Amino acid sequence: MSEPDVTTAPPRSDRLSRTHRKALSAAVLGWTVDMYDLLVILHVASYVSAAFFPAKAGSLVGLTATYAAFAVSLIVRPLGALAFGSFADRTGRRPAMVLSVLGAGVSTALMGVLPGVASIGVAAPVLLVALRIVQGLFVGGITASTHTLATETLPERWRGMAAGLIKGGGASLAVVVINLEVIVLVAVLGQAGFANWGWRVLFVVALAGSLINYLVLRRVEESPTWLARHVVRASAVSRVRPGRALFSRRWRAVTLASVTIVFTASAPYYLTTGILPTVYKQVLMMSQDSASLFLIVNVVGSAAVAVACGHLSQRVGRRKVFLVSGAASLVLIPAMYFVMSTRPADWLLLVCGAVMVMVSGAISAPLIIFVNELFPTEIRSTATAFSWNVGYGLSGMLPTVVTAVSVNASAIIPTLIVISVVLSVIFLALTLRARETRGALNET
């Protein structure tokens, strides 16, 4: 890969200052908003299916349609990434993050008050898909600034840990909040009340999360790395077109490599955390409360592993963590799903789910900083957001693919096993060809 012209930001202490902590907090909260808005539909998929895509009992058609509505948002995310990424590269990370966070919260909240098929007929699913498109544009914009703001602000020694905390902590916090809301609402409204309208509250609450993140962002300073490059090379930056540069001969191959690694590294997330709500409820026939408790335990463990592996990548390199966690994914995810298919005792189901989710957390822990280190400052937001959203867009379609090719609920787990093996092998092959990036952010 070609090395860009560099202008190094001013040296910074290795200690975490108040400014560093504010930037990291804003990034974690921003990622939480991103993942909450994205994943909430998966955690109440059966209820969304009944309201917007009703189907015959026992059929997976309605569930597949709901997953397809989820996938629509993923498809348009790269467009939001290009738009907000270019904005962030040209005007700063902070303003781009403010706009995208607020837009994502409003569009998600509107889904919660959207009438279903029983009230407005075919207009209901059409409007739901339209809102998912709008949401996808804004959520794509969140990734254009969230992790870049933090990784460019923090000292080098903390960047691996920050990557794990943003990705693992932010995503896990989103899942914990979603499932705690489910548990409370079911306890207050009863299962019937939750199924009737209570699930909609989860979408409306998204706006509160966005407003909290906005208040935090008001106290966060702009990325010093971006400011240094913007001031020193103001005339050159004004001429740079990040979206165009991304597909230039110089960066085309790097972008393609980045997208493919993000896709295969993020696949375990959607093959575990992303689809486990359906596996627990539709395949293993667990109650809503039990499924929610299991998911909370799973993601708390995943967050701890992600932070540890992110920090480890700062010491041994991103590539080594990828290789070890990728090998673990190849072996453990299929094995755990096989055990789950035998319908063992609840404690063993919990262990299996936790192991799979922690493995997926380990793989994705260094991913944020790895992608950031591939690109120079003047196109970093655009490049990382585009790579992330295309890669995650592809992996995010996996739950849709799984339910679409499964003839019934009992076929879901065998399908998951096959797909996880194939994608783990591809990820390991790509990682073996990738170069180590640790420390590259200081040079770009």
C-alpha positions in Angstrom: 0.0 0.0 0.0 1.3 3.5 -0.8 2.2 5.7 2.1 0.5 9.2 2.0 2.3 12.5 2.5 2.2 13.1 6.2 1.9 16.0 8.6 2.1 14.7 12.1 -0.2 16.2 14.8 1.5 17.8 17.8 2.9 15.2 20.2 0.6 14.4 23.2 1.1 12.8 26.6 0.3 9.2 27.0 -1.9 10.0 30.0 -5.6 10.2 29.5 -6.7 13.8 30.0 -10.2 15.2 30.5 -10.3 16.1 26.8 -9.4 12.5 25.9 -12.1 11.0 28.2 -14.7 13.3 26.8 -13.9 12.3 23.3 -13.9 8.6 24.2 -17.3 9.0 26.1 -18.9 10.7 23.1 -17.6 8.0 20.8 -18.9 5.2 23.0 -22.3 6.9 23.3 -22.4 7.6 19.6 -21.7 3.9 18.8 -24.4 2.9 21.3 -26.9 5.1 19.5 -25.7 3.7 16.2 -26.1 0.1 17.3 -29.3 0.7 19.3 -31.0 2.2 16.3 -29.7 -0.5 14.0 -30.4 -3.6 16.2 -33.6 -2.8 18.0 -35.7 -4.2 15.1 -33.9 -7.5 15.4 -34.7 -7.8 19.1 -38.4 -7.4 18.5 -38.5 -8.9 15.0 -41.4 -11.2 15.7 -43.6 -8.3 16.8 -42.6 -6.1 13.9 -43.3 -9.0 11.6 -46.8 -9.4 13.1 -47.6 -5.6 12.7 -46.1 -4.9 9.3 -45.6 -8.3 7.5 -48.3 -10.7 8.8 -47.9 -14.2 7.6 -49.4 -17.7 8.2 -48.5 -19.4 11.5 -45.3 -21.4 11.3 -44.1 -19.5 8.2 -40.8 -17.6 8.1 -42.0 -15.3 5.4 -43.0 -12.5 7.7 -39.8 -12.8 9.7 -37.7 -12.8 6.5 -39.5 -9.6 5.4 -38.6 -8.0 8.7 -35.0 -8.9 8.3 -35.2 -7.6 4.8 -36.4 -4.3 6.2 -33.4 -4.4 8.5 -31.1 -5.0 5.5 -32.5 -2.0 3.6 -31.0 0.3 6.2 -27.7 -1.5 5.8 -27.8 -1.1 2.0 -28.1 2.7 2.1 -25.6 3.2 4.9 -22.6 3.5 2.5 -24.4 6.5 0.9 -24.7 8.2 4.3 -21.1 7.3 4.9 -19.9 9.0 1.8 -22.0 12.1 2.4 -21.3 12.5 6.1 -17.7 11.2 5.7 -16.9 13.9 3.1 -18.5 16.4 5.4 -16.4 15.2 8.4 -13.2 15.2 6.4 -13.8 18.8 5.1 -15.4 20.5 8.1 -14.6 18.4 11.1 -15.6 15.2 12.9 -17.7 16.9 15.6 -20.4 18.7 13.4 -20.9 15.6 11.3 -21.5 13.5 14.4 -24.0 15.9 15.8 -26.1 15.9 12.7 -26.0 12.2 12.1 -26.8 11.3 15.7 -29.9 13.5 15.9 -31.1 12.4 12.5 -30.8 8.7 13.4 -32.7 9.2 16.7 -35.6 11.0 15.1 -36.1 8.5 12.2 -35.9 5.6 14.6 -38.5 7.1 17.0 -40.9 7.7 14.1 -40.9 3.9 13.5 -42.3 3.5 16.9 -45.4 5.6 16.2 -46.0 4.2 12.7 -49.4 2.5 12.4 -49.4 -1.2 11.3 -51.1 -3.0 8.4 -54.3 -3.4 10.4 -54.7 0.4 10.5 -53.3 1.8 7.2 -52.9 -1.3 5.0 -50.0 -1.7 2.6 -48.8 1.9 3.3 -47.5 0.6 6.7 -44.7 -1.6 5.4 -43.9 0.9 2.6 -43.5 3.7 5.2 -41.5 1.4 7.5 -39.0 0.7 4.7 -38.9 4.4 3.8 -38.0 5.3 7.4 -35.4 2.5 7.5 -33.8 4.1 4.4 -33.7 7.5 6.1 -32.3 6.0 9.3 -29.7 4.1 7.3 -28.3 7.4 5.8 -27.9 8.9 9.3 -26.6 5.8 10.9 -24.0 5.5 8.1 -23.0 9.1 9.0 -22.5 8.2 12.7 -19.7 5.8 11.7 -18.1 8.6 9.6 -17.1 10.5 12.7 -17.7 8.5 16.0 -14.6 6.3 16.1 -12.4 8.7 14.1 -13.0 11.5 16.6 -11.8 9.2 19.4 -8.9 7.4 17.8 -7.5 10.7 16.5 -7.8 12.4 19.9 -6.4 9.7 22.1 -2.7 9.0 22.7 -1.3 6.0 20.7 -1.1 3.6 23.7 -4.8 3.9 24.3 -6.1 3.5 20.8 -6.4 -0.3 20.8 -8.3 -0.3 24.1 -10.5 2.6 22.8 -11.4 0.6 19.6 -12.5 -2.4 21.7 -14.4 -0.2 24.1 -16.2 1.8 21.3 -17.1 -1.3 19.3 -17.6 -3.8 22.1 -18.8 -1.5 24.8 -21.0 0.6 22.6 -22.6 -2.3 20.9 -23.0 -4.2 24.2 -24.5 -1.2 26.0 -27.1 -0.9 23.2 -28.1 -4.6 23.5 -28.2 -4.4 27.3 -30.4 -1.3 27.2 -32.7 -2.9 24.6 -33.2 -6.1 26.7 -33.6 -4.3 30.0 -36.3 -2.2 28.4 -37.9 -5.5 27.2 -37.8 -7.0 30.6 -39.3 -4.0 32.3 -42.0 -3.5 29.7 -43.0 -7.1 29.8 -43.2 -7.0 33.6 -45.3 -3.8 33.6 -47.5 -4.5 30.6 -47.6 -8.3 30.5 -46.6 -10.4 27.5 -49.9 -9.6 25.7 -49.5 -5.8 26.2 -45.9 -5.9 25.1 -46.8 -7.8 21.9 -49.7 -5.5 21.2 -47.9 -2.1 21.5 -45.2 -2.2 24.2 -42.4 -3.1 21.7 -42.9 0.3 20.1 -41.6 2.1 23.1 -38.1 0.7 22.3 -38.1 2.7 19.0 -39.3 5.9 20.6 -36.6 5.7 23.3 -34.0 6.0 20.6 -34.6 9.8 20.5 -33.6 10.1 24.2 -30.3 8.4 23.5 -29.6 10.8 20.6 -30.3 13.8 22.8 -28.0 12.6 25.5 -25.3 12.0 23.0 -25.8 15.5 21.6 -25.4 17.1 25.1 -22.2 15.2 25.6 -20.9 16.3 22.1 -21.4 19.9 23.0 -18.5 19.6 25.5 -16.2 17.7 23.2 -13.4 19.3 21.3 -12.5 18.7 17.6 -10.0 16.1 16.7 -6.5 17.6 17.1 -5.2 15.4 14.3 -7.8 16.8 11.9 -7.2 20.3 13.1 -3.4 20.0 12.5 -3.9 18.7 9.0 -6.6 21.2 8.2 -4.5 24.2 9.4 -1.2 23.2 7.9 -2.6 22.0 4.6 -5.7 24.3 4.4 -5.3 25.0 0.7 -4.7 21.4 -0.2 -7.6 20.1 2.0 -10.0 22.5 0.3 -9.2 20.8 -3.0 -9.5 17.2 -1.8 -12.7 15.4 -2.7 -12.6 12.5 -0.2 -15.3 10.4 -2.1 -13.4 10.7 -5.3 -10.0 10.1 -3.7 -11.3 6.9 -2.1 -11.9 5.3 -5.6 -8.7 6.7 -7.2 -6.0 4.3 -8.4 -4.0 5.1 -5.3 -6.6 4.0 -2.7 -8.9 1.7 -4.7 -7.1 -1.6 -3.7 -6.8 -0.5 0.0 -10.5 0.3 0.1 -11.5 -3.1 -1.4 -9.2 -4.9 1.1 -10.7 -2.9 3.9 -14.3 -3.7 2.9 -13.7 -7.4 2.6 -11.9 -7.7 6.0 -14.7 -5.7 7.7 -17.3 -7.9 6.1 -15.7 -11.2 7.2 -14.7 -9.9 10.6 -18.2 -8.6 11.3 -20.0 -11.7 10.1 -19.6 -13.5 13.4 -21.4 -10.6 15.1 -24.5 -11.0 13.0 -24.3 -14.8 13.0 -24.4 -14.7 16.9 -25.6 -11.5 18.6 -27.6 -10.4 15.5 -29.6 -13.6 15.1 -29.6 -15.1 18.7 -32.8 -13.4 19.6 -34.5 -15.3 16.9 -32.7 -18.6 17.7 -33.7 -18.3 21.4 -37.3 -17.5 20.7 -38.2 -19.1 17.4 -35.9 -22.2 17.4 -35.4 -23.0 21.1 -38.8 -21.6 22.1 -37.5 -19.7 25.1 -39.7 -17.1 26.8 -39.1 -13.4 26.1 -37.7 -12.8 29.6 -35.3 -15.7 29.5 -34.0 -14.7 26.0 -33.5 -11.1 27.2 -31.6 -12.2 30.3 -29.4 -14.6 28.2 -28.6 -11.8 25.7 -27.6 -9.4 28.5 -25.2 -11.9 30.0 -23.8 -12.7 26.5 -23.0 -9.1 25.6 -21.6 -8.1 28.9 -19.0 -10.9 28.5 -18.4 -9.8 24.9 -17.7 -6.2 26.0 -15.1 -7.3 28.5 -13.4 -9.5 25.9 -13.5 -6.7 23.3 -11.8 -4.2 25.5 -9.1 -6.7 26.5 -8.5 -7.8 23.0 -8.4 -4.2 21.7 -5.8 -3.4 24.4 -3.9 -6.6 23.5 -3.7 -5.5 19.9 -1.9 -2.4 21.0 0.8 -4.6 22.4 1.1 -7.5 20.0 -0.4 -6.0 16.8 -3.8 -6.0 15.2 -3.0 -9.0 12.9 -2.1 -11.4 15.7 -5.4 -10.8 17.5 -7.3 -11.2 14.2 -5.6 -14.6 13.5 -6.2 -16.1 17.0 -9.8 -14.9 17.3 -10.5 -15.9 13.7 -9.3 -19.4 14.5 -11.4 -19.5 17.6 -14.4 -18.4 15.5 -13.8 -21.2 13.0 -13.9 -23.8 15.7 -16.1 -22.5 18.5 -19.1 -20.9 16.8 -20.1 -24.0 14.8 -19.4 -26.2 17.9 -21.6 -24.1 20.2 -24.4 -24.0 17.7 -24.2 -27.8 17.4 -24.5 -28.2 21.2 -27.5 -25.7 21.2 -29.2 -27.8 18.5 -29.4 -30.7 21.0 -31.5 -28.5 23.3 -29.4 -29.0 26.4 -30.1 -27.6 29.9 -30.6 -23.8 30.2 -27.2 -23.2 31.9 -25.4 -24.9 28.9 -27.4 -22.8 26.5 -26.3 -19.7 28.3 -22.6 -20.9 28.2 -22.9 -21.6 24.4 -24.3 -18.3 23.6 -21.8 -16.4 25.8 -18.8 -18.2 24.2 -20.0 -17.4 20.7 -20.7 -13.8 21.4 -17.4 -13.3 23.2 -15.6 -14.8 20.2 -17.3 -12.4 17.9 -16.3 -9.5 20.2 -12.7 -10.6 20.1 -12.6 -10.5 16.3 -14.1 -7.1 16.0 -12.2 -5.5 18.9 -9.2 -4.2 16.8 -11.3 -3.7 13.7 -12.1 0.0 14.2 -8.5 1.1 14.8 -7.2 -1.2 12.0 -9.4 0.4 9.4 -8.6 3.9 10.7 -4.9 3.1 10.4 -5.2 2.2 6.7 -6.1 5.7 5.5 -4.6 9.3 5.8 -6.4 12.0 7.8 -7.8 13.9 4.8 -9.9 11.0 3.7 -10.1 8.9 6.9 -13.7 9.6 7.9 -15.0 8.9 4.4 -12.8 5.8 3.9 -13.4 4.2 7.3 -17.2 4.9 7.2 -17.5 3.6 3.6 -15.5 0.5 4.4 -17.3 -0.1 7.6 -20.8 0.4 6.3 -20.3 -1.6 3.1 -18.7 -4.5 5.1 -21.3 -4.4 7.8 -24.0 -3.9 5.3 -23.0 -7.2 3.7 -22.7 -9.1 7.0 -25.9 -7.5 8.3 -27.8 -9.3 5.5 -26.7 -12.6 6.8 -29.8 -13.0 9.2 -32.0 -12.4 6.1 -30.1 -15.0 4.1 -30.2 -17.5 6.9 -34.0 -17.2 7.3 -34.6 -17.1 3.6 -32.7 -20.3 2.8 -34.0 -22.2 5.9 -37.2 -24.1 5.0 -38.3 -24.0 8.7 -37.1 -22.9 12.1 -35.3 -26.1 12.8 -33.1 -25.5 9.7 -31.8 -22.2 11.0 -29.0 -23.6 13.2 -27.5 -25.9 10.5 -27.5 -23.0 8.1 -25.7 -20.8 10.6 -23.0 -23.5 11.1 -22.2 -23.8 7.4 -22.1 -20.0 6.8 -19.9 -19.4 9.9 -17.3 -22.0 8.8 -17.1 -20.6 5.3 -16.7 -17.0 6.3 -14.2 -17.8 9.1 -12.0 -19.5 6.6 -12.2 -16.5 4.2 -11.4 -14.1 7.1 -8.3 -16.0 8.1 -7.1 -16.1 4.5 -7.6 -12.3 4.2 -5.8 -11.6 7.5 -2.8 -13.7 6.4 -2.4 -11.3 3.4 -3.0 -8.1 5.3 -0.2 -5.9 6.6 0.2 -4.9 10.3 -1.1 -1.3 10.8 -0.3 -0.7 14.5 1.1 2.8 14.9 0.2 3.9 11.4 -2.2 6.6 12.6 0.8 8.7 13.8 2.2 8.7 10.3 -0.9 9.8 8.5 
